[in-house]
Amino acid sequence: MSIGRQGIGMTSQRTRDRLIERLRTEGIQDERILAVIRATPRHLFMDEALSSRAYEDTALPIGHGQTISQPYIVARMTEALFLEYTPKRILEIGTGSGYQTAILAQLCREVFSIERIDGLLQQARERLRQLELTNVLFQHGDGYLGWPEHAPYDGIMVTAAPVDIPARLLEQLNDGGKLVLPKGAAGNQQLLVITRQGEEFKEQLLDYVSFVPLLEGKI
Ligand code: SAH
């Protein structure tokens, strides 16, 4: 899937190019991912009052005490999921604004995205519809449980931090598949890549990060 002309909105292409240059400087190398970030109108995923800051490399508030992830982190997590690997079906936990969802939808065949806050989910669904990204299924639910009906997934991305890796997510990973997630309590979180090899799970530390917590239940 790709975003057409409607992606070129109120912010200039130059502003977006600067963000891409910054991501390159920070070490992002996957050209497919850089091209998709360049084509995706991040300003449409936040309140209009903040849209002049949409192409800065920072997290920004999206209401309900949540944030849209920093572009560098979105790029880093996506790059980890796609490194020497092409996941076709991806489960995302923590839809939030839908920005990371939109990035993934342009890089794989199908995205399944779960959000626990209904207000955020409805807004994200509407944004992806406007961008004509139709290969995404949404669920208002608790991501700790995953989405067993559509499992197994080639990739799972979690954009809020649990203290421990949820066992249900490991179970729903395909053989060879990867789980990318922040883990740990506030102030002490690690960004991990877990690769499934049969019944073994190989863990790799990518970075130290700061995410909102993964919370149980839905509201
Ligand atoms: N990728 C999103 C990040 C949103 S912040 C973006 O770029 O906009 C993380 C999101 O995870 C929040 O919207 C929060 O409500 C959601 N979340 C937290 N715990 C969850 C859970 N158990 N299941 C599903 N979503 C959850």
Residues whose N, C-alpha, C, O or C-beta is under 5 A from the ligand:
A	BS01	SAH	Q66 T67 I68 S69 I93 G94 T95 G96 S97 G98 Y99 Q100 I114 E115 R116 I117 G141 D142 G143 Y144 T159 A160 P213 L214 L215 E216 G217
